[in-house]
Amino acid sequence: MFEHSRKAILLGLGALELTREKVESFVDELVKRGEASAKEKAGLVDELLKAAEEEEKKAMEKISSALREVISELGLATKGDLQAIERRLERIERRLTGEKTDASE
């Protein structure tokens, strides 16, 4: 019975950020219903928090990957692209400023 509840909560976690208090409250409810023992509480809380963290990390990786793909498909400039252009522009400006200074002397 506990395994069924555990799977249900893990499915519901996804990318949700859970606080320790919320997980402890959920586990307390499992203990009250007899689906987990009081001895298991601490380990179960840690296990659920770790699982939630892992699921959140996986979701963020998938989202980041999908965003990179969309940016690439749309041909949008990335932050790195813009920084490279900015550095190049600064070099050009320095050259032009240097040329004007040399020409005025």
CYANA upper distance limits for C-alpha pairs under 8 A (distance plus 0.5 A):
  1 MET  CA      5 SER  CA      7.17
  1 MET  CA     35 GLU  CA      6.70
  2 PHE  CA      6 ARG  CA      6.49
  2 PHE  CA     30 LEU  CA      8.22
  2 PHE  CA     35 GLU  CA      5.30
  2 PHE  CA     36 ALA  CA      6.83
  3 GLU  CA      7 LYS  CA      6.61
  4 HIS  CA      8 ALA  CA      6.76
  5 SER  CA      9 ILE  CA      6.73
  6 ARG  CA     10 LEU  CA      6.67
  7 LYS  CA     11 LEU  CA      6.63
  8 ALA  CA     12 GLY  CA      6.77
  9 ILE  CA     13 LEU  CA      6.63
 10 LEU  CA     14 GLY  CA      7.76
 10 LEU  CA     48 LEU  CA      7.86
 10 LEU  CA     51 ALA  CA      7.61
 10 LEU  CA     52 ALA  CA      7.49
 13 LEU  CA     17 GLU  CA      8.28
 13 LEU  CA     18 LEU  CA      8.34
 13 LEU  CA     52 ALA  CA      6.27
 13 LEU  CA     55 GLU  CA      7.82
 14 GLY  CA     52 ALA  CA      7.32
 14 GLY  CA     55 GLU  CA      6.02
 14 GLY  CA     56 GLU  CA      6.47
 14 GLY  CA     59 ALA  CA      7.62
 15 ALA  CA     52 ALA  CA      7.96
 15 ALA  CA     55 GLU  CA      6.71
 15 ALA  CA     56 GLU  CA      4.63
 15 ALA  CA     57 LYS  CA      8.15
 15 ALA  CA     59 ALA  CA      6.40
 15 ALA  CA     60 MET  CA      8.04
 16 LEU  CA     52 ALA  CA      8.07
 16 LEU  CA     56 GLU  CA      7.29
 17 GLU  CA     52 ALA  CA      8.04
 17 GLU  CA     53 GLU  CA      8.43
 17 GLU  CA     56 GLU  CA      8.09
 18 LEU  CA     22 LYS  CA      6.97
 18 LEU  CA     23 VAL  CA      7.41
 18 LEU  CA     49 LEU  CA      7.83
 18 LEU  CA     52 ALA  CA      7.82
 19 THR  CA     23 VAL  CA      7.00
 20 ARG  CA     24 GLU  CA      6.52
 20 ARG  CA     45 VAL  CA      8.04
 20 ARG  CA     49 LEU  CA      7.70
 21 GLU  CA     25 SER  CA      6.58
 22 LYS  CA     26 PHE  CA      6.75
 23 VAL  CA     27 VAL  CA      6.67
 23 VAL  CA     45 VAL  CA      6.58
 23 VAL  CA     48 LEU  CA      7.77
 23 VAL  CA     49 LEU  CA      7.72
 24 GLU  CA     28 ASP  CA      6.49
 24 GLU  CA     41 LYS  CA      8.36
 24 GLU  CA     45 VAL  CA      6.52
 25 SER  CA     29 GLU  CA      6.82
 26 PHE  CA     30 LEU  CA      6.96
 27 VAL  CA     31 VAL  CA      6.73
 27 VAL  CA     36 ALA  CA      8.19
 27 VAL  CA     41 LYS  CA      6.95
 27 VAL  CA     44 LEU  CA      7.81
 27 VAL  CA     45 VAL  CA      7.25
 28 ASP  CA     32 LYS  CA      6.71
 28 ASP  CA     41 LYS  CA      8.03
 29 GLU  CA     33 ARG  CA      6.73
 30 LEU  CA     34 GLY  CA      6.67
 30 LEU  CA     35 GLU  CA      5.55
 30 LEU  CA     36 ALA  CA      6.07
 31 VAL  CA     35 GLU  CA      6.27
 31 VAL  CA     36 ALA  CA      5.25
 31 VAL  CA     37 SER  CA      6.01
 31 VAL  CA     38 ALA  CA      6.61
 31 VAL  CA     41 LYS  CA      8.29
 36 ALA  CA     40 GLU  CA      7.09
 36 ALA  CA     41 LYS  CA      7.94
 37 SER  CA     41 LYS  CA      7.24
 40 GLU  CA     44 LEU  CA      6.31
 41 LYS  CA     45 VAL  CA      6.56
 42 ALA  CA     46 ASP  CA      6.81
 43 GLY  CA     47 GLU  CA      6.53
 44 LEU  CA     48 LEU  CA      6.57
 45 VAL  CA     49 LEU  CA      6.63
 46 ASP  CA     50 LYS  CA      6.53
 47 GLU  CA     51 ALA  CA      6.57
 48 LEU  CA     52 ALA  CA      6.55
 49 LEU  CA     53 GLU  CA      6.63
 50 LYS  CA     54 GLU  CA      6.69
 51 ALA  CA     55 GLU  CA      6.62
 52 ALA  CA     56 GLU  CA      6.55
 53 GLU  CA     57 LYS  CA      6.66
 54 GLU  CA     58 LYS  CA      6.69
 55 GLU  CA     59 ALA  CA      6.60
 56 GLU  CA     60 MET  CA      6.63
 57 LYS  CA     61 GLU  CA      6.68
 58 LYS  CA     62 LYS  CA      6.75
 59 ALA  CA     63 ILE  CA      6.63
 60 MET  CA     64 SER  CA      6.51
 61 GLU  CA     65 SER  CA      6.57
 62 LYS  CA     66 ALA  CA      6.60
 63 ILE  CA     67 LEU  CA      6.61
 64 SER  CA     68 ARG  CA      6.65
 65 SER  CA     69 GLU  CA      6.74
 66 ALA  CA     70 VAL  CA      6.73
 67 LEU  CA     71 ILE  CA      6.57
 68 ARG  CA     72 SER  CA      6.58
 69 GLU  CA     73 GLU  CA      6.59
 70 VAL  CA     74 LEU  CA      6.56
 71 ILE  CA     75 GLY  CA      6.58
 71 ILE  CA     76 LEU  CA      5.78
 71 ILE  CA     77 ALA  CA      8.08
 71 ILE  CA     78 THR  CA      8.18
 72 SER  CA     76 LEU  CA      6.86
 77 ALA  CA     81 ASP  CA      6.13
 77 ALA  CA     82 LEU  CA      7.04
 78 THR  CA     82 LEU  CA      6.84
 79 LYS  CA     83 GLN  CA      6.66
 80 GLY  CA     84 ALA  CA      6.68
 81 ASP  CA     85 ILE  CA      6.83
 82 LEU  CA     86 GLU  CA      6.60
 83 GLN  CA     87 ARG  CA      6.71
 84 ALA  CA     88 ARG  CA      6.72
 85 ILE  CA     89 LEU  CA      6.56
 86 GLU  CA     90 GLU  CA      6.67
 87 ARG  CA     91 ARG  CA      6.84
 88 ARG  CA     92 ILE  CA      6.80
 89 LEU  CA     93 GLU  CA      6.59
 90 GLU  CA     94 ARG  CA      6.66
 91 ARG  CA     95 ARG  CA      6.78
 92 ILE  CA     96 LEU  CA      6.69
 93 GLU  CA     97 THR  CA      6.50
 94 ARG  CA     98 GLY  CA      6.49
 95 ARG  CA     99 GLU  CA      6.60
 96 LEU  CA    100 LYS  CA      6.72
 97 THR  CA    101 THR  CA      6.74
 98 GLY  CA    102 ASP  CA      6.65
 99 GLU  CA    103 ALA  CA      6.51
100 LYS  CA    104 SER  CA      6.61
101 THR  CA    105 GLU  CA      7.11
